[in-house]
Amino acid sequence: MIFKDKEKLSPRYIPENLPHREDQIKTLKSFLWNSLQNPSKALLQVLQIMGDVGSGKTVTTLRFGDEFQKEAIRRKINLKHVYINPKVHGSSRIILYRYLVQEAAPEIFSANLSAEELLIELIRHLQRTNRYLLISFDEIDYFVKHSKESVIYDLTRLNEISPGRPTCVLGIIFTARSTKFHEKLDRAELSTLGAFPIRFDSYSSKEVFDILEARVGGAFQPRAITNDVLEYIADITSSSPVNGDVRYALDLLLYSGTLASNEGAEAVNQEHVRKVVNATHPSITDEDILNLSEKGRVVLLAIARALKRAKSSYVSLREIRSTCGIVCEEYRLKKIDEIEEQVQDLADRDIIDIKSLTSIGISGVSTEALERFLDKLVDRIRIGIDKS
């Protein structure tokens, strides 16, 4: 038996300890912890976190938010940490604000309220009931790229809803891959974000090893995986084109362990990892697939199948539309009308490339590895659709 608990390798799992992100958590505490001393007079703090894919931004924000909420409760402060990710919770302003209100104060939620009215009602309710919020807004660069609406202006100027009174939102943490999205913001939005983001550097090989070692104890049976295998995965992960993406390292661990288990092996070896590397690619991790809607998974599956059938690096939108109809019939799903929108969303997520309406493909996969990759990708998306 290889595994003890596969969930410890899931992108949804938040470890108690985060190796090599202790300094970033300390920095977050230095900005926000003091607000718990007298929250009724605390001013809204706006912070930015910047780091490449898989550099620990999300897991650090979630861990900090959990600690912040627990500390507030210990001090008898009614506070909640609300995590928002437009890739998961919706990519329009009204849907995101509805989600925020439903998480923070479901008793005042109304589908009849506009986006602005939702925020106003939320702030006034918090003030009336002496309740507080910490908001983490993940993937803000994706939202800015995907939507013409502005949430940065709204959220960073909550103080203006009730001038002279604290908002009861103690902090807002925005995370992004880089400051490139700043180019799409106007001067008023930029001024509210602040000039000094908290940086998350990509993980080195040694740091990836430490992270994997911390996960192995809970995920694998004793002696099911050796340090040599972990070092091998860490070296692959820290090198180009992965460049320290721990999400990919965790996928390698999970699928190598699964392969070893399916083969009846007693332990995971480097050959298991090599086979998995040849069938996967860091351009699409399990987290990427989990974060897609059912429609997004269906369209991605259609793209993968169209590419496989065409034996080409690119296919046309017409081929995708045709294949998507077949997939919907196979899974007995309602026909997807907004295929173009779903294709654009996949591109905004950096999962696929759109060169033109006749040249759409999977990001970063060589022609030589494409067929193996697509076979594995189809299996992973099928599982995702079946679980939807």
Phi, psi and omega in degrees: 000128185270310189265148169258315180203101181298333183299337179293347177256001182287146175295345179275348183279130180249106181293155176294320181245139181240095179303135175070017171232015178296322181294321180293322177294321177298321179295316177300318179297322182296332179274325193246337188297323183295337181295341179282347179291321178212073188299334182292345178242005183285140177270152180296128176255129178246123183234151175241139173242129181236133177184154183291173179303134176074020181266007174093014182297308185294312184295325178292317179298317180294319179294315179298315180301320179294316179295320180296316179295318179295320179295321178298314180298321178300327179270011179063036175255129180278093184228145176229140173265125179245123179259129181236130176227113183298337176291335184254315191263356178127143186252022173240154184300312184295321180293320180293320179291326174297318178297316180302313181293319179297326178282320187274320184207072185300337182292341180253003184294139174214128179288351181275349183277146174284173179302313180297318180295325178299315180294317180298313180296322180296310182298315180296323178293317178300317180295320180293325188257004181055047176247156187226159181227148161239126182247129172250120180249101184276157174055041180296330178294323176298316181297316181297321180288326187272335187231148175270356180279159180246119171256337181297313180299315181300307190286325182280350180244031178299333179302333184283349177294319177227081183305135179089352179237139176301149183282342189074003168261109187283329181200152172231125180248117176261135175241145180206164180285327180201180178273010182300328181294342178302332181297336182267357182264152175274174186298323181295320179292317181299320184294331181277344182280333185090157190262352189235089178289156174277121186270138173243104178287154176297149182286141173279173179300316180297320181291320176299317178302314181299320180294314180295319179299322180292331181277328189300319183303322180273337186266325187247154173291155178306138178066013179278345178209138185258166178297328179300319180291318178298319178296322179296314178296320180296321179294317178299317185292323184279349182267166174291142007266004184285317173058045171085016180284102183294334177302319179292320178299319179292323174299316178301316178301312183296310185286329175293319177296320178295317178298315179299318179296317180295330179276356180077017180286156179273341182207160177277133177238176184295332179293324175299317180295318180301317180298320180291319179301322181290344183248001181228176179203143184293352180293335179223110178259171177302324180297320178301317182290319179299326184280353179278149171288170177302318179298320179298320179293320180297315180293321177296320176298319179297319179297315180299315180293320179296319178296319181295317181293321182283343184052047183220162178280344182219149174226169182267163176299324178299317179296321179295316181299317179296314181293326179297321177299321179294317180298316180299319177296318181299318182265007179055047180254157177295141180303137179267117181275323186269054182296320180301317179296320179292321177297317179296321179297318178298324177291319179297332178276001181064029177269323178234167175248139172241106175273323176195180180292346177253002182224087179237129183212181179272132184297131163074013180254126181291156179300323182296323184266356190299314185295316177299317181296316182294322177302313181292319182297317179302316179298317183293320180290323177304314179300318180298319179292318180298329182275350184293000000 
